[in-house]
């Protein structure tokens, strides 16, 4: 293995070198300090480098100048970005600029670093050939040509890939196995849920093509949605008939997965995806959210994100059932009609409080005929909501 470390902090370069040489004692590790060397991104030698580890920000850098210039070079290896200070918005910008993975400097762990490096090295090893997306992860019944990385977190990486046999674009999600007891149990249940979802054949539930385990990863090969998500369509209000149609499609999907014993638990516009024919399907089910929360808690001690679509019982860590998914759908329904979320606050806890205690949101006069159904979806007490997706669909059918 050959690595290139680019950072202005010699102590942090020494730390990275230590982690790499513990895992690969024979690795070749080159270093570059932009603040003193004077060379620009186009002057740094990349021949034979397997992975670049890039600090941020660098001396005199505006935005992700170094990252963007490196990625423009032919044959540039994967670039892992290490930033301080760091936040979620910076992470998104880094990934958009071409970073393969992103780490806050202060929260680097040996396991996270080595796992990311191994994953990128495996992907790079398959470029130009019909290689699997992750060398150990896709040796099953189908092989998939790597196209590009779509998203990466501490726990999972999502790739756009191409089925070699059919040429169909698919999405490959690779999930890490957490070795501790709690993470291991969630991992096993996560696989079990996706095995069940793979048997649910419904037009508004994502199609699962392949599922398996390799080494310390699980992989899921699923349908690719080229038309984006519902979140992309919520810059303005939707026409009531279209909004109602979307709710009925989502409700049909909930009825199907609930019948299979699966709760979604994380229903939000970003998890409602569209096909080119404008039909939609749900993705990212059940324990996927619990796995992310477990990883966030054990890795950083805090949970990121604001629960705009979380039912009152979920917000207070009480048992959830299918009525919780109906509540989340009510939040989405209101947002489609009103153009904004039903409950907002400056903090996550403020949003959670409003879900349980604030007055239910009211629709405008032209939408009054939808208010009763919305009120039942957004009732604070589960027993006052629609008791099933089927009951909700019957009420919506009348509308």
Buried (B, 14 or more C-beta within 10 A) or exposed (E): BBBBBBBBBEEBBEBBBEBBEEBBEEBEBBBBBBEEBEEEBEEBEBEEBBBBBBBBBBEEBEEBBBBBBBBEEEEBBBBBBBBBEBEEEBBEBBBEBBBBBBBBBEBBEEBBBBBBBBBBBBBBEBEEEEBBBBBBBBEBEBBBBBBEBBEBBBBBBBBBBBBEEEEEBBBBBBBBBBEEEEBEEBBBBBBEBBEBBBEBEBEBBBBBBBBBBBEBBBBBBBBBBEBEBBBEBBEEBBEBEEBBBBBBBBBBBBBBBBBEEBBBBBBBBBBBBBBEEEEBBBBBBBBBBBBBBBBBEEBEEEEEEBBBBBBBBBBEEEEBBBBBBBBBBBBBBBBBBBEEBBBEBEEBEBBBBBBBEBEBBBBEEEBEEBBEBBBBBBBBEBEEBBBBBBBBBEBBEEE
